[in-house]
Amino acid sequence: MKKLKGSVHKLRARPFARCGLLLTLWLAVATQALADWQLEPIASSLAFVSIKNNAIAEAHTFTKLSGSVDQVGAARIDIDLNSVETLIPIRNERMRELLLETDKFPVARVSAQLELVPLLALEVEGVQVLDMPFSLALHGIEMTKSVKVRLIRLSSSAFQVSSVTPVMISTGDFGLDRGLEALREIANLQAITPVVPVSFSLVFRQATVE
């Protein structure tokens, strides 16, 4: 009789054990979501490619990025447009002054909404691929676009967001055509393609919860 009672007790305890495990997992995810995730600039990159004379492609970067993902998954990335790097100083200067007009528009901002719960539920090295809508504010104009991204859980306190395919940015959409033409003339080029592919790899690390 005692043995039977013990077996019944174990059967009843198992559902409670499972519930306790699920509750512990949920609390762990909820606790992680309480702290903001900060962009790690050194581990992150944003690059674009320009094509001149319909034949020569050149890769460029922006070297100063900042941003965060807050407790509800709202992501913000600020791109310091003065940090454009083409590996040619005079071209950097011309892009800042003629194309980007950084004296008026020094920063471009990307905003997006991440689903934190499935991301935080990923195991370390777990991967999730999804289409992510985002908003880009550039040169005084804001537009909504979408990009396919790969989310990778790097560790318990870090994750990476990278583009699976480049984002195509048209100069005409952001009022940059006149600056592009000025850039073409001063560089004595036949043409500069007005659509550029942009790719990125961003690493976020969670701030310490006090």
Secondary structure, DSSP 8 states (H G I E B T S, - for coil): -HHHHHHHHHHHHHHHHHHHHHHHHHHHHHHHHTS-EEE-GGG-EEEEEEEETTTEEEEEEE--EEEEE-TT-EEEEEEEGGGEE-S-HHHHHHIIIIII-TTT--EEEEEEE--HHHHHTS-TT-EEEEEEEEEEEETTEEEEEEEEEEEEEEETTEEEEEESS-EEEEGGGGT-HHHHHHHHHHTT-S-B-SEEEEEEEEEEEE----
